[in-house]
Amino acid sequence: MALRDLSCGDAWMEQQVATIEKQIHSAPNAERAAMNSDLIAIGCRNPALRVVATAAAQRIGPVEVDHGDTSCETVAAAPRMAKTWEHSLAKGFASPAAHEQSRESMRTRC
């Protein structure tokens, strides 16, 4: 939603970042993973939200998620946002969200 649905304003997204920041460490395991991913997506929406989400990610610190008996690891939000922005800008897009919007819908890709 953060990358594709532009009908939600930045103020609403900032509220979501604030909620994530307050609740991520006390949330159940699956919700922590989803909140971390959501924070990254919000930070990839536009430059203003990148600043907000990166600051929140730095305050949050490492997020512990139990991935069970797998080799999966939880990515750190701030470095992932930076890497995603770098990649999209190198490809000539204004933001990772603009990059995502240029792609076909997942429903037609599969």
C-alpha positions, 0 to 999 in steps of 0.5 A: 500500500505504501508503494502503490496506493498514493491516495493515503497522504503522508500524514497518515503514513507518519501516524503509522510510523509513530504506531510502529515505533511505539508497538514494534518491540511488544508486538507478537512475532509475525506482527514485528516482522510485518511492522519492520517491512511496513516501516521500510515500505513507508520509508521508500515512498518519498523523500520526506517519509524517508527521513521520518522512517529512517529516524524511527528505524534508528530509534527502534534499533534491531528488531528480533523476529523468530523465523523458526527453523530457517536461515531467514534473518530480519533486515535492519530497516534503515540500511535496507531503505538506503540501499533501496533508494540508491538502487531506484535512483541509479535506475533513474526513478524519483523514488523506490515507490515510483520504481515499483509503480512502473512495474506490472501489477503482481497479479499480471506478473504471476 
